[in-house]
Amino acid sequence: MDTGQSDQWDRAGSLEGGRRWDPATGVNTPTISVVITVLNDAAGCEALLNALGEQTRTPDEIVFVDGGSTDQTRECIRTATRQMRQLRLIELPGANISRGRNVGIAAARGDVIALTDCGCRPAADWLHELTQPFRLNANVRWVGGAYSIDPHSLFERVVGLATMRGQLDPIDPKTFNPSARSMAFFKATWRRAGGFPEWLYTAEDTLFDVKLRRMGVAMHLAPRAVVAWRPRSTWRALARQFYFYGRGGGHARLGARNSCYNIRNAILLLLTIPLGLLKPSLWLLAALVGAYFFICPWHGKCFRIARQVRSGRAYVIALATHWVVAMSDAIGYIAGSVQRGLYPRRYHRTMIQYLNPAPASDGPLSFKRPPTADSIGCGEGRLGDAP
């Protein structure tokens, strides 16, 4: 549980970076560091820096961790440091997302850590809304923000509505695991949790959320702390995104119920379609099975998307999006599960060690490095690669 001497450390909030005088409220508030990982995204980096520079609550510190960019990303950040004194750049070639976050957070001086990603565009009041719960309630340790889609085409708009939570229905805080693109927590809470799991290349923020919940840290939802995010623009990019999501789920046994549902449907479809081709008399049966498992479950949501977008074509795109997502997730989950079985030391045993027991010390955090990804053929997950 999130109790004891560490809680007093959180409330005091003075051992990492001190306090900042807030003239708007007339009280001292915890210092805030924004930590961002990046790889080969100069355009996204520039847009994010502009958005952070327009925040109503200015960050006390901005820490970029670059995983070895070969474009103009690092030059863009170095140029911005001349105008933004609180901006820092850490170069960490070859690091994955989790490693980059852990190093950036460890180097940050703030009491509160706010996370977002390159490619996101935070609203002007994002940081204020994301950290407001810490000022209003001394017991809050962990805050999740919301997202909005930033589509550039009908395809991207439909994909965003179909795949991003909170776009069609309100977010349920009890089941919502916030993404690292909009999340904040006390640095002491991150330390107690053991940091982000560095052996995972996707789904690392979800497992971190699971760890915090197992520690008894309640997530506080900040629905007005919004970052805009552009959905994938091609079918290939969408399939790749959810393949890696599924593979990360297979590595950590996250989302097993949904993935197994998708796997079952894929098997039924693979069995019924050839049967219908071999025996035309059974084609109707194959069509009914396919409709039952690949249209009925998503018809209502696809219809709502089409009505909101006001386009009949949006229904077809939404339905195809669900198919692509389901199949990519199923294949990725199978691949991740196979790798988990082949390399139990890297995944199964390390995850058990990560989740149980929760570290209780507020001392220096030491990251145990598992076998490298290259040694087992999973080297795709560098910063910015996927999702």
N, C-alpha and C positions, 0 to 999 in steps of 0.2 A: 504493500500500500504506500501511497505518497504521503507519508507522515514522518514525524520525528524531527530530529535536528535539521534535516535537509529542508523541511518546510519553513523553519525559521530563517534559513539562508535565503529561500525564495522571497519571503516577505521583506526581509531586510534589503535584498537586492543590491548590495553595496560592495560585494567582494570582487566582482569582475570589472565593472566599469564606473562605479559611482552612480550618482543621481543627477538628473538634469532639472533645472528650474523651468517650470511651464508657466509663462506669464498669463496664459488664458485661464488657468484654473487656480493659480497662486499656490501650487504645491510642487514638491519635488516628485518627479516621475522616473521610473527606471529608464536607463539608456537602452536604445534600440539599435541593433545591427541587422542589416539586410544582407543575407548571404545568397549568392547566385552561382550556379555552375554553368559553364559555357564551353562549346567546342564548335569552331567554324560557323559562326553565326554573326557576322559583323553587322548586317542590317538589323537583325533582331536585337542585338546589343545596343545599337544606337537608339532604337525606338524605346527600349526599356530604360535607358539612361535618361532620355527626355522625360519619360513618365515619372521616374523617381525624382527628377529635379523639380517637378510641378506638384509634389505632394503637399497637402495642407499641413501634415505633420512631417517635418523634414527628418530623414534618418540621421541618427548620430554617426553612423558608419555604414558604408557599403563595401562589401567584400566580394570580389569576383574571383572565382577559381577556374582557371583555364586548363583544360585537359590536353593541351598540345595543339592548338589551332595552327593551321597553315595558311589561313587567309589573312584578312586585315583586322581580325577581332582584337588581338592584343594591342595593335596600334591604336584602334578606336578607344580602348579603355585607357591606355596611357595618355592619349590626347585629352580625354575627359578629366583625368586627374589634375590637370592644370587649372581647371575651373571648379572642380569639386574636391575640396581638401579632405573630405571624409571618405573618399574613394580609395580603395586598395586593390591591388592585383596580386594574386598568388598563382604562379605557374607550376602546374603539376602534370607534366606530359605522361600520357598513358593511363591516367586515373579514370575509374568509372564514376558514375554519378554519386554513389554512396560515399566512396572515398573522398571525392571532391567536397561533398557537403560536410563530412566529418572534419576534414582539415580546415575548411573555411570557418566552421563554427568554433573549433578549438582555438583558432587564431583571432576570432572576433572579441572585441572588448566589451560589448554590450551585455546588459543583464538579460534582455529579451532578444530572442532570435526570430526574425521574420524571414520566411523563405518564399522565393518565386523563381521562375525559370526564364531564360532568354526565349524570346518568341512571344512572351506574354506582355500585355499592356495594362498595367494597373490603373484603375480609376484614380482621380486626383485625391480622393479621400480614403483610398485603400488602406494605407498604413495607419491612419487615424482610427478607422473603424476596426481594423484587425487587432489593434492593441488597446482599444478602449476598454474591453472587458477586464484587462489587468488593472486598470486604474479604478474601475467601479467595484470590483470584488477582489479582495485580497486572497481568496481561495482559488481563483482561476489560475491554472498552470498551462493550459493548452487550448488554443483557439484555431478553428478552421474557418477559412473564408469561402466565398462562393465564386462561380465562374460565369462568364457570358461568352457567347460565340462571336467571333469577328469574321464572318464569311465574306468571301470575295466572289462567290458564284452561287447559283441555285444548288448545285451539287454539295458545296461546302456547308450551306445553310441546312440542308436536309440531313447531312451526316452529323452535324453538330447537334441538331434537335434529337436525332435518333440515338446518339451515343453518350452525350454529356448529361450528367445528372443535374437536376434543378432547372432544366430548360422548359419542360412541359408540366412538371409537378413540383410542388415544394419539397425541399430537402428535409428528410427526417433525421434529426441529430442523433437518434439512438442507433441508427444503422449506417450513418454516413461516416466514411473514413476519408478525411480531407487529403487532397493531393498536396505535394510539396510545392505546387505552383501557387498556393495561397494558404499558408500555415504559419503559426507563431507559437512559441513556447519559451519558458524560462530556460536559460542555458543549464542550470542545475538539474532540471528535469531531463533534459537530453543526456546529460552526463550520467544520471542515475539509470537511465534506460540502456546505457551501453552504446549510444550512438546509432547511426543507421547501419544496417547489415551489409557489410562490404562484399560478401560473397554472392550477393544478388545483383543482377544487372538490370532487371525490371522488377516492379512490384515491391521495391525496397521501401517506399514510403508507406505502402499498405501494411507491411509487416511491422514497421516502426509504430504505426497506429495501433496495431494489435498489441504490441508490447506495452504501450502506454495504458491501454485499457486493462490489460492483465495486471498492471501495477496499481490499478484503481484510480488513475488520472482521468477525470471526466472531461470530454471534449465540449467546449463552449462554441456554439455556432455564431458566426458574425455574418449574417446574410447580406449586409451592405458593403462588406469588404470584397469588392469584385475585381477580378482580373479578366481581361478579354483575351481569348485564345483562338487562333485560327485553326479550324479543323483540317484534316487531310484533304488534299485537292484531287487525288486520283484513286482509282480502285486498288492499284498496286500498293500505294503508300498506306491506305487504310488496312489492307490485308496484312502488310508487314507490321504495322502498329499493333494490331490485335494478336498476331502470331507471337510477338515478343511479350505482350501482356499475358497470354496464355502460357507461354513457356515459363515466365517468372512465377505464375500461379502454380505450375507443376513442380517447380523447384521448391517452393515453400508450402505447398498444399493449401493454397489460398483459392477461394472460389470454386472448390471441388464440385459442389452440387450443380452449379450452372454449367461448368465445363463437361461434367458427365452427362448432363441433359443434352448438350450439343453433340457430344460424341455418339450418344444413342441415336439421335435423329439422323446424324450423318451415316451411320451404319444401316439404318432402315432405308434411307434413300438410296444408298449404294446397292442394297439388295433388291429393292423393288423396281428400280429403273431398268436394269438388265433383264429382269423377269418380264417386264412389259414389252421390251424390245424382242425378246425371244418368242413370246406368246402374245400376239396382238389381242387375244381375247382377255388377257389379264392387264392390258394397258389401263383400263378404267380403274382397276384396283390400285395400280401403281400411282396413277394421278391422284386418287383420293387419299392415299397414304401421304404423298408429297404435300398435298394441300393441307392435310390435317396437321402435319408437323412443321411446315414451313410457311404457311399463310395464316392459319387460324390464330396461333399464339400472338402474332404481331399485327393482325388486321386492325384492331382498335387503335393502336398507337400510330400506325401508318396513316390511318384515316384522319386522326387528329392533326398530324403533321401536314398532310395535304390541305386540310381546311385552314390551318394557320398560315401556310405559305400561299394558299389560294392558287394551287396548281395541281392539276390531275397527274402531271408527270412526277410530282413530288411523291405520290403514293408508290409508284413503281421504284423510284430511287430509294425510298425508305425501306421498302420490302427487300430490295436487293442488298441494301446496306446491312440489314439484319442477317441475311444469308451469309454474306462475306464475313461479317464479324463472328457469327457462330462457327463457321467452318474454320476460320483462321485461329480462333480461340481453341477449338477442339484439337487441331493439329499441333498447335503450340503447347497445349497442356500435355498431350501425349509425349511430345519430344522432351518437355521438362521433366515429366515423371520418369521417363527412361533414363535420363541423365541423373536424376535423383537416385534411382536404383543402382546405377553403375558407379556413382561416386558418393556413397553415403557419408563419407567423412566430410566432404565439402558442403553438402546440403542438409541431410537429415540430422546428423549428429551436431553439426554447427548450429542449426536452428534450435535444437533442443537446449543447447548450451546458452543460446542467445535469449530464449524465452524464459528459462528456469535455471536458477532463480534470478530475480531482478536484483541488480547491484544496489547495495545500500550505501556505498561510500560516496562522498563528494570529493574525494581525492583526485589526483591527476588521472585522466582517462587513458588507458593503454589499449590500442586496437590490436587484436590478434589477427594476423593476416593468414587466411586460408591459402591453399594451393592456388597458383595464378590461373587465370582463365585460359591462357595460352596452353597450359599443360594438359587441359582436358578438352580443348577444341571449342571453347565458348568465348572467343575474344571479341565478339561483335559489340559488346555493351559498353563502349567508351562513351564519354560525355557527349551528349547530343545525338548519338546514333539512333537510339530507339528507346521509348516510343517517339 
